Amino acid sequence: MGEIAVPPESSAFVQFRSKGRLTGFSGCNWLFAEYQADDMGQIFVGPVAATRQACAESVMERERALAAALENARSYHRRKTELALFDAEAKPVLEMRQTDWD
């Protein structure tokens, strides 16, 4: 996420579900949002809502960065199991890798 790396042992994930619903887990709180994406590579997510559990500051910092990256995304590129989100200036804000097929 930008300059913040997510450690491999983190349980953070994002799921883009049907009907424009996004759910995820930041490693501390559950995240929820609506999204719109088209076949031309445009995407809009947000606003991102979260449950309110307090965790270690480093985890909370990653959570804030994840929510901001999702909300700032304006385009995407998917290649096999990799998904990259870009802001309005085409700068990468989030890179994700699919780890399951459900």
N, CA, C and O atoms as CSV, one atom per row, in Angstrom:
chain,resi,resn,atom,element,x,y,z
A,1,MET,N,N,0.851,-1.162,0.000
A,1,MET,CA,C,0.000,0.000,0.000
A,1,MET,C,C,0.893,1.220,0.000
A,1,MET,O,O,1.410,1.618,1.044
A,2,GLY,N,N,1.074,1.801,-1.134
A,2,GLY,CA,C,1.959,2.956,-1.188
A,2,GLY,C,C,3.320,2.586,-0.636
A,2,GLY,O,O,3.997,1.708,-1.170
A,3,GLU,N,N,3.719,3.250,0.424
A,3,GLU,CA,C,5.020,2.995,1.044
A,3,GLU,C,C,4.938,1.988,2.188
A,3,GLU,O,O,5.964,1.635,2.769
A,4,ILE,N,N,3.739,1.522,2.521
A,4,ILE,CA,C,3.569,0.630,3.664
A,4,ILE,C,C,3.441,-0.809,3.183
A,4,ILE,O,O,2.507,-1.149,2.456
A,5,ALA,N,N,4.380,-1.645,3.589
A,5,ALA,CA,C,4.325,-3.065,3.242
A,5,ALA,C,C,3.480,-3.800,4.274
A,5,ALA,O,O,3.528,-3.492,5.465
A,6,VAL,N,N,2.729,-4.746,3.820
A,6,VAL,CA,C,1.928,-5.575,4.717
A,6,VAL,C,C,2.725,-6.840,4.996
A,6,VAL,O,O,3.077,-7.558,4.060
A,7,PRO,N,N,3.019,-7.132,6.261
A,7,PRO,CA,C,3.812,-8.320,6.571
A,7,PRO,C,C,3.114,-9.597,6.115
A,7,PRO,O,O,1.886,-9.666,6.144
A,8,PRO,N,N,3.869,-10.603,5.698
A,8,PRO,CA,C,3.271,-11.852,5.224
A,8,PRO,C,C,2.386,-12.530,6.261
A,8,PRO,O,O,1.435,-13.223,5.897
A,9,GLU,N,N,2.680,-12.344,7.546
A,9,GLU,CA,C,1.880,-12.992,8.581
A,9,GLU,C,C,0.571,-12.251,8.873
A,9,GLU,O,O,-0.233,-12.708,9.685
A,10,SER,N,N,0.360,-11.123,8.219
A,10,SER,CA,C,-0.871,-10.358,8.424
A,10,SER,C,C,-2.072,-11.132,7.885
A,10,SER,O,O,-1.971,-11.860,6.897
A,11,SER,N,N,-3.183,-10.961,8.542
A,11,SER,CA,C,-4.410,-11.614,8.085
A,11,SER,C,C,-5.281,-10.658,7.275
A,11,SER,O,O,-6.464,-10.933,7.072
A,12,ALA,N,N,-4.725,-9.548,6.813
A,12,ALA,CA,C,-5.487,-8.559,6.056
A,12,ALA,C,C,-5.898,-9.118,4.697
A,12,ALA,O,O,-5.135,-9.828,4.042
A,13,PHE,N,N,-7.127,-8.779,4.288
A,13,PHE,CA,C,-7.600,-9.159,2.968
A,13,PHE,C,C,-8.739,-8.244,2.533
A,13,PHE,O,O,-9.355,-7.560,3.350
A,14,VAL,N,N,-9.005,-8.246,1.239
A,14,VAL,CA,C,-10.116,-7.506,0.648
A,14,VAL,C,C,-10.820,-8.443,-0.304
A,14,VAL,O,O,-10.175,-9.175,-1.055
A,15,GLN,N,N,-12.147,-8.423,-0.278
A,15,GLN,CA,C,-12.940,-9.207,-1.224
A,15,GLN,C,C,-13.878,-8.267,-1.979
A,15,GLN,O,O,-14.666,-7.539,-1.375
A,16,PHE,N,N,-13.781,-8.293,-3.300
A,16,PHE,CA,C,-14.711,-7.569,-4.145
A,16,PHE,C,C,-15.843,-8.535,-4.459
A,16,PHE,O,O,-15.692,-9.431,-5.290
A,17,ARG,N,N,-16.958,-8.352,-3.802
A,17,ARG,CA,C,-18.084,-9.275,-3.926
A,17,ARG,C,C,-19.057,-8.809,-5.004
A,17,ARG,O,O,-18.913,-7.724,-5.569
A,18,SER,N,N,-20.038,-9.642,-5.272
A,18,SER,CA,C,-21.049,-9.307,-6.265
A,18,SER,C,C,-21.902,-8.134,-5.782
A,18,SER,O,O,-21.894,-7.774,-4.605
A,19,LYS,N,N,-22.622,-7.562,-6.712
A,19,LYS,CA,C,-23.534,-6.442,-6.435
A,19,LYS,C,C,-22.825,-5.230,-5.852
A,19,LYS,O,O,-23.425,-4.454,-5.108
A,20,GLY,N,N,-21.548,-5.064,-6.187
A,20,GLY,CA,C,-20.813,-3.879,-5.781
A,20,GLY,C,C,-20.500,-3.782,-4.303
A,20,GLY,O,O,-20.371,-2.680,-3.768
A,21,ARG,N,N,-20.377,-4.902,-3.646
A,21,ARG,CA,C,-20.069,-4.908,-2.212
A,21,ARG,C,C,-18.615,-5.317,-1.992
A,21,ARG,O,O,-18.134,-6.295,-2.564
A,22,LEU,N,N,-17.938,-4.554,-1.160
A,22,LEU,CA,C,-16.564,-4.856,-0.790
A,22,LEU,C,C,-16.548,-5.162,0.703
A,22,LEU,O,O,-17.139,-4.431,1.498
A,23,THR,N,N,-15.883,-6.220,1.074
A,23,THR,CA,C,-15.652,-6.528,2.477
A,23,THR,C,C,-14.164,-6.812,2.646
A,23,THR,O,O,-13.466,-7.139,1.686
A,24,GLY,N,N,-13.706,-6.685,3.849
A,24,GLY,CA,C,-12.302,-6.966,4.090
A,24,GLY,C,C,-11.992,-6.980,5.563
A,24,GLY,O,O,-12.843,-6.689,6.404
A,25,PHE,N,N,-10.765,-7.322,5.858
A,25,PHE,CA,C,-10.267,-7.336,7.223
A,25,PHE,C,C,-8.907,-6.676,7.205
A,25,PHE,O,O,-8.056,-7.043,6.394
A,26,SER,N,N,-8.683,-5.716,8.075
A,26,SER,CA,C,-7.440,-4.943,8.070
A,26,SER,C,C,-6.341,-5.563,8.922
A,26,SER,O,O,-5.218,-5.059,8.958
A,27,GLY,N,N,-6.662,-6.653,9.604
A,27,GLY,CA,C,-5.748,-7.190,10.593
A,27,GLY,C,C,-6.199,-6.795,11.989
A,27,GLY,O,O,-5.674,-7.285,12.988
A,28,CYS,N,N,-7.187,-5.897,12.043
A,28,CYS,CA,C,-7.757,-5.441,13.309
A,28,CYS,C,C,-9.279,-5.323,13.200
A,28,CYS,O,O,-10.008,-5.894,14.011
A,29,ASN,N,N,-9.746,-4.596,12.217
A,29,ASN,CA,C,-11.170,-4.331,12.050
A,29,ASN,C,C,-11.696,-4.846,10.719
A,29,ASN,O,O,-10.949,-5.001,9.753
A,30,TRP,N,N,-12.996,-5.109,10.691
A,30,TRP,CA,C,-13.677,-5.477,9.452
A,30,TRP,C,C,-13.974,-4.206,8.676
A,30,TRP,O,O,-14.365,-3.193,9.254
A,31,LEU,N,N,-13.787,-4.266,7.362
A,31,LEU,CA,C,-14.028,-3.129,6.480
A,31,LEU,C,C,-15.213,-3.421,5.573
A,31,LEU,O,O,-15.450,-4.566,5.189
A,32,PHE,N,N,-15.952,-2.374,5.238
A,32,PHE,CA,C,-17.126,-2.494,4.377
A,32,PHE,C,C,-17.190,-1.280,3.460
A,32,PHE,O,O,-16.884,-0.163,3.880
A,33,ALA,N,N,-17.583,-1.494,2.219
A,33,ALA,CA,C,-17.772,-0.384,1.289
A,33,ALA,C,C,-18.567,-0.878,0.096
A,33,ALA,O,O,-18.763,-2.078,-0.094
A,34,GLU,N,N,-19.013,0.063,-0.691
A,34,GLU,CA,C,-19.582,-0.249,-1.989
A,34,GLU,C,C,-18.549,0.144,-3.035
A,34,GLU,O,O,-17.735,1.040,-2.809
A,35,TYR,N,N,-18.586,-0.525,-4.169
A,35,TYR,CA,C,-17.660,-0.167,-5.243
A,35,TYR,C,C,-18.365,-0.285,-6.589
A,35,TYR,O,O,-19.365,-0.989,-6.738
A,36,GLN,N,N,-17.811,0.425,-7.556
A,36,GLN,CA,C,-18.238,0.328,-8.948
A,36,GLN,C,C,-16.984,0.141,-9.785
A,36,GLN,O,O,-15.996,0.853,-9.603
A,37,ALA,N,N,-17.025,-0.806,-10.692
A,37,ALA,CA,C,-15.894,-1.050,-11.587
A,37,ALA,C,C,-16.450,-1.347,-12.970
A,37,ALA,O,O,-17.532,-1.918,-13.108
A,38,ASP,N,N,-15.703,-0.954,-13.991
A,38,ASP,CA,C,-16.151,-1.253,-15.351
A,38,ASP,C,C,-15.067,-2.010,-16.109
A,38,ASP,O,O,-13.952,-2.185,-15.618
A,39,ASP,N,N,-15.410,-2.449,-17.298
A,39,ASP,CA,C,-14.479,-3.228,-18.120
A,39,ASP,C,C,-13.355,-2.384,-18.722
A,39,ASP,O,O,-12.421,-2.925,-19.311
A,40,MET,N,N,-13.442,-1.075,-18.578
A,40,MET,CA,C,-12.418,-0.177,-19.113
A,40,MET,C,C,-11.321,0.114,-18.084
A,40,MET,O,O,-10.404,0.889,-18.355
A,41,GLY,N,N,-11.416,-0.504,-16.911
A,41,GLY,CA,C,-10.380,-0.332,-15.905
A,41,GLY,C,C,-10.629,0.792,-14.924
A,41,GLY,O,O,-9.721,1.172,-14.184
A,42,GLN,N,N,-11.830,1.330,-14.898
A,42,GLN,CA,C,-12.148,2.376,-13.931
A,42,GLN,C,C,-12.799,1.745,-12.705
A,42,GLN,O,O,-13.543,0.770,-12.811
A,43,ILE,N,N,-12.501,2.323,-11.531
A,43,ILE,CA,C,-13.071,1.817,-10.287
A,43,ILE,C,C,-13.296,2.978,-9.329
A,43,ILE,O,O,-12.542,3.951,-9.320
A,44,PHE,N,N,-14.337,2.859,-8.531
A,44,PHE,CA,C,-14.605,3.810,-7.463
A,44,PHE,C,C,-15.026,3.017,-6.235
A,44,PHE,O,O,-15.938,2.194,-6.310
A,45,VAL,N,N,-14.369,3.256,-5.108
A,45,VAL,CA,C,-14.653,2.557,-3.857
A,45,VAL,C,C,-14.938,3.594,-2.784
A,45,VAL,O,O,-14.227,4.591,-2.658
A,46,GLY,N,N,-15.980,3.345,-2.020
A,46,GLY,CA,C,-16.115,4.185,-0.841
A,46,GLY,C,C,-17.473,4.762,-0.606
A,46,GLY,O,O,-18.388,4.646,-1.421
A,47,PRO,N,N,-17.573,5.384,0.527
A,47,PRO,CA,C,-16.557,5.466,1.576
A,47,PRO,C,C,-16.388,4.128,2.298
A,47,PRO,O,O,-17.306,3.308,2.339
A,48,VAL,N,N,-15.204,3.925,2.863
A,48,VAL,CA,C,-14.915,2.694,3.582
A,48,VAL,C,C,-15.310,2.883,5.047
A,48,VAL,O,O,-14.885,3.838,5.697
A,49,ALA,N,N,-16.122,1.967,5.552
A,49,ALA,CA,C,-16.505,1.957,6.967
A,49,ALA,C,C,-15.797,0.789,7.644
A,49,ALA,O,O,-15.416,-0.182,6.991
A,50,ALA,N,N,-15.626,0.896,8.948
A,50,ALA,CA,C,-14.924,-0.160,9.682
A,50,ALA,C,C,-15.533,-0.334,11.062
A,50,ALA,O,O,-16.143,0.580,11.618
A,51,THR,N,N,-15.349,-1.537,11.599
A,51,THR,CA,C,-15.695,-1.742,12.993
A,51,THR,C,C,-14.718,-0.920,13.832
A,51,THR,O,O,-13.786,-0.339,13.276
A,52,ARG,N,N,-14.900,-0.855,15.135
A,52,ARG,CA,C,-14.149,0.103,15.947
A,52,ARG,C,C,-13.238,-0.509,17.004
A,52,ARG,O,O,-13.103,0.055,18.090
A,53,GLN,N,N,-12.624,-1.623,16.724
A,53,GLN,CA,C,-11.713,-2.223,17.700
A,53,GLN,C,C,-10.366,-1.504,17.653
A,53,GLN,O,O,-9.863,-1.197,16.572
A,54,ALA,N,N,-9.796,-1.240,18.795
A,54,ALA,CA,C,-8.472,-0.618,18.870
A,54,ALA,C,C,-7.407,-1.714,18.881
A,54,ALA,O,O,-7.563,-2.745,19.536
A,55,CYS,N,N,-6.328,-1.474,18.148
A,55,CYS,CA,C,-5.224,-2.437,18.064
A,55,CYS,C,C,-3.906,-1.678,18.157
A,55,CYS,O,O,-3.888,-0.466,18.372
A,56,ALA,N,N,-2.821,-2.392,17.995
A,56,ALA,CA,C,-1.495,-1.767,18.014
A,56,ALA,C,C,-1.430,-0.661,16.971
A,56,ALA,O,O,-2.034,-0.767,15.903
A,57,GLU,N,N,-0.705,0.385,17.280
A,57,GLU,CA,C,-0.635,1.547,16.382
A,57,GLU,C,C,-0.150,1.166,14.988
A,57,GLU,O,O,-0.647,1.714,14.004
A,58,SER,N,N,0.801,0.250,14.873
A,58,SER,CA,C,1.294,-0.144,13.550
A,58,SER,C,C,0.184,-0.791,12.727
A,58,SER,O,O,0.113,-0.583,11.516
A,59,VAL,N,N,-0.670,-1.561,13.363
A,59,VAL,CA,C,-1.789,-2.198,12.670
A,59,VAL,C,C,-2.825,-1.153,12.287
A,59,VAL,O,O,-3.383,-1.203,11.190
A,60,MET,N,N,-3.086,-0.206,13.185
A,60,MET,CA,C,-4.052,0.857,12.901
A,60,MET,C,C,-3.552,1.738,11.748
A,60,MET,O,O,-4.346,2.207,10.933
A,61,GLU,N,N,-2.245,1.957,11.683
A,61,GLU,CA,C,-1.668,2.740,10.591
A,61,GLU,C,C,-1.889,2.032,9.251
A,61,GLU,O,O,-2.251,2.670,8.262
A,62,ARG,N,N,-1.669,0.714,9.221
A,62,ARG,CA,C,-1.921,-0.049,7.993
A,62,ARG,C,C,-3.398,-0.015,7.628
A,62,ARG,O,O,-3.744,0.068,6.449
A,63,GLU,N,N,-4.273,-0.078,8.629
A,63,GLU,CA,C,-5.705,-0.019,8.372
A,63,GLU,C,C,-6.098,1.309,7.728
A,63,GLU,O,O,-6.847,1.333,6.751
A,64,ARG,N,N,-5.596,2.400,8.270
A,64,ARG,CA,C,-5.886,3.719,7.690
A,64,ARG,C,C,-5.354,3.816,6.261
A,64,ARG,O,O,-6.017,4.370,5.384
A,65,ALA,N,N,-4.161,3.277,6.032
A,65,ALA,CA,C,-3.573,3.307,4.694
A,65,ALA,C,C,-4.389,2.463,3.716
A,65,ALA,O,O,-4.574,2.858,2.565
A,66,LEU,N,N,-4.873,1.316,4.160
A,66,LEU,CA,C,-5.685,0.455,3.305
A,66,LEU,C,C,-6.991,1.151,2.927
A,66,LEU,O,O,-7.370,1.160,1.756
A,67,ALA,N,N,-7.676,1.729,3.904
A,67,ALA,CA,C,-8.934,2.431,3.625
A,67,ALA,C,C,-8.698,3.605,2.677
A,67,ALA,O,O,-9.478,3.816,1.748
A,68,ALA,N,N,-7.635,4.364,2.901
A,68,ALA,CA,C,-7.328,5.502,2.039
A,68,ALA,C,C,-6.998,5.050,0.623
A,68,ALA,O,O,-7.445,5.665,-0.345
A,69,ALA,N,N,-6.222,3.983,0.496
A,69,ALA,CA,C,-5.864,3.469,-0.834
A,69,ALA,C,C,-7.118,3.047,-1.594
A,69,ALA,O,O,-7.267,3.362,-2.775
A,70,LEU,N,N,-8.012,2.341,-0.924
A,70,LEU,CA,C,-9.249,1.914,-1.577
A,70,LEU,C,C,-10.084,3.123,-2.006
A,70,LEU,O,O,-10.591,3.161,-3.126
A,71,GLU,N,N,-10.225,4.101,-1.124
A,71,GLU,CA,C,-11.040,5.281,-1.439
A,71,GLU,C,C,-10.423,6.145,-2.524
A,71,GLU,O,O,-11.145,6.823,-3.255
A,72,ASN,N,N,-9.097,6.135,-2.645
A,72,ASN,CA,C,-8.419,6.958,-3.650
A,72,ASN,C,C,-8.284,6.269,-5.003
A,72,ASN,O,O,-7.868,6.900,-5.975
A,73,ALA,N,N,-8.627,4.999,-5.079
A,73,ALA,CA,C,-8.488,4.250,-6.335
A,73,ALA,C,C,-9.446,4.803,-7.390
A,73,ALA,O,O,-10.620,5.055,-7.118
A,74,ARG,N,N,-8.919,4.982,-8.592
A,74,ARG,CA,C,-9.735,5.445,-9.713
A,74,ARG,C,C,-9.606,4.538,-10.936
A,74,ARG,O,O,-10.429,4.590,-11.850
A,75,SER,N,N,-8.565,3.709,-10.941
A,75,SER,CA,C,-8.420,2.748,-12.035
A,75,SER,C,C,-7.741,1.495,-11.490
A,75,SER,O,O,-7.146,1.492,-10.413
A,76,TYR,N,N,-7.857,0.430,-12.284
A,76,TYR,CA,C,-7.267,-0.836,-11.856
A,76,TYR,C,C,-6.707,-1.579,-13.054
A,76,TYR,O,O,-7.065,-1.326,-14.204
A,77,HIS,N,N,-5.818,-2.504,-12.740
A,77,HIS,CA,C,-5.274,-3.415,-13.745
A,77,HIS,C,C,-5.160,-4.782,-13.090
A,77,HIS,O,O,-4.547,-4.934,-12.033
A,78,ARG,N,N,-5.761,-5.773,-13.737
A,78,ARG,CA,C,-5.688,-7.134,-13.212
A,78,ARG,C,C,-4.896,-7.994,-14.182
A,78,ARG,O,O,-5.112,-7.957,-15.393
A,79,ARG,N,N,-3.973,-8.771,-13.624
A,79,ARG,CA,C,-3.199,-9.728,-14.402
A,79,ARG,C,C,-3.144,-11.026,-13.624
A,79,ARG,O,O,-2.479,-11.122,-12.592
A,80,LYS,N,N,-3.848,-12.017,-14.128
A,80,LYS,CA,C,-3.959,-13.318,-13.462
A,80,LYS,C,C,-4.428,-13.125,-12.032
A,80,LYS,O,O,-5.567,-12.711,-11.816
A,81,THR,N,N,-3.583,-13.412,-11.050
A,81,THR,CA,C,-4.004,-13.309,-9.656
A,81,THR,C,C,-3.566,-11.999,-8.999
A,81,THR,O,O,-3.687,-11.854,-7.782
A,82,GLU,N,N,-3.066,-11.056,-9.774
A,82,GLU,CA,C,-2.608,-9.781,-9.224
A,82,GLU,C,C,-3.554,-8.661,-9.620
A,82,GLU,O,O,-4.011,-8.595,-10.761
A,83,LEU,N,N,-3.843,-7.781,-8.668
A,83,LEU,CA,C,-4.700,-6.629,-8.898
A,83,LEU,C,C,-3.977,-5.396,-8.392
A,83,LEU,O,O,-3.557,-5.353,-7.236
A,84,ALA,N,N,-3.829,-4.401,-9.241
A,84,ALA,CA,C,-3.217,-3.136,-8.850
A,84,ALA,C,C,-4.247,-2.031,-8.988
A,84,ALA,O,O,-4.963,-1.953,-9.986
A,85,LEU,N,N,-4.313,-1.174,-7.970
A,85,LEU,CA,C,-5.196,-0.017,-7.991
A,85,LEU,C,C,-4.351,1.237,-8.112
A,85,LEU,O,O,-3.269,1.331,-7.531
A,86,PHE,N,N,-4.861,2.214,-8.882
A,86,PHE,CA,C,-4.143,3.456,-9.160
A,86,PHE,C,C,-5.015,4.648,-8.813
A,86,PHE,O,O,-6.240,4.576,-8.919
A,87,ASP,N,N,-4.388,5.750,-8.398
A,87,ASP,CA,C,-5.149,6.951,-8.075
A,87,ASP,C,C,-5.460,7.745,-9.343
A,87,ASP,O,O,-5.187,7.276,-10.448
A,88,ALA,N,N,-6.022,8.931,-9.193
A,88,ALA,CA,C,-6.434,9.748,-10.332
A,88,ALA,C,C,-5.258,10.188,-11.198
A,88,ALA,O,O,-5.445,10.540,-12.362
A,89,GLU,N,N,-4.055,10.170,-10.643
A,89,GLU,CA,C,-2.850,10.545,-11.397
A,89,GLU,C,C,-2.117,9.319,-11.935
A,89,GLU,O,O,-0.978,9.424,-12.388
A,90,ALA,N,N,-2.768,8.157,-11.886
A,90,ALA,CA,C,-2.232,6.881,-12.364
A,90,ALA,C,C,-1.038,6.397,-11.552
A,90,ALA,O,O,-0.218,5.627,-12.052
A,91,LYS,N,N,-0.934,6.846,-10.299
A,91,LYS,CA,C,0.107,6.356,-9.401
A,91,LYS,C,C,-0.445,5.150,-8.637
A,91,LYS,O,O,-1.587,5.185,-8.181
A,92,PRO,N,N,0.344,4.091,-8.491
A,92,PRO,CA,C,-0.141,2.908,-7.770
A,92,PRO,C,C,-0.404,3.235,-6.298
A,92,PRO,O,O,0.413,3.872,-5.634
A,93,VAL,N,N,-1.562,2.785,-5.803
A,93,VAL,CA,C,-1.895,2.998,-4.394
A,93,VAL,C,C,-2.046,1.688,-3.635
A,93,VAL,O,O,-1.962,1.665,-2.407
A,94,LEU,N,N,-2.269,0.595,-4.366
A,94,LEU,CA,C,-2.461,-0.683,-3.690
A,94,LEU,C,C,-2.218,-1.820,-4.671
A,94,LEU,O,O,-2.727,-1.807,-5.792
A,95,GLU,N,N,-1.440,-2.798,-4.243
A,95,GLU,CA,C,-1.220,-4.008,-5.027
A,95,GLU,C,C,-1.655,-5.188,-4.187
A,95,GLU,O,O,-1.265,-5.317,-3.027
A,96,MET,N,N,-2.472,-6.053,-4.785
A,96,MET,CA,C,-3.001,-7.209,-4.061
A,96,MET,C,C,-2.786,-8.466,-4.877
A,96,MET,O,O,-2.626,-8.420,-6.097
A,97,ARG,N,N,-2.784,-9.584,-4.182
A,97,ARG,CA,C,-2.638,-10.867,-4.835
A,97,ARG,C,C,-3.760,-11.784,-4.356
A,97,ARG,O,O,-3.996,-11.910,-3.154
A,98,GLN,N,N,-4.437,-12.409,-5.280
A,98,GLN,CA,C,-5.497,-13.353,-4.943
A,98,GLN,C,C,-4.875,-14.604,-4.358
A,98,GLN,O,O,-3.925,-15.160,-4.909
A,99,THR,N,N,-5.425,-15.041,-3.231
A,99,THR,CA,C,-4.865,-16.217,-2.563
A,99,THR,C,C,-5.850,-17.372,-2.494
A,99,THR,O,O,-5.500,-18.460,-2.038
A,100,ASP,N,N,-7.069,-17.145,-2.940
A,100,ASP,CA,C,-8.066,-18.211,-2.976
A,100,ASP,C,C,-9.025,-17.949,-4.134
A,100,ASP,O,O,-8.925,-16.925,-4.810
A,101,TRP,N,N,-9.931,-18.855,-4.354
A,101,TRP,CA,C,-10.842,-18.734,-5.480
A,101,TRP,C,C,-12.302,-18.773,-5.049
A,101,TRP,O,O,-13.158,-19.190,-5.829
A,102,ASP,N,N,-12.609,-18.344,-3.814
A,102,ASP,CA,C,-14.005,-18.396,-3.391
A,102,ASP,C,C,-14.766,-17.140,-3.616
A,102,ASP,O,O,-15.953,-17.071,-3.296
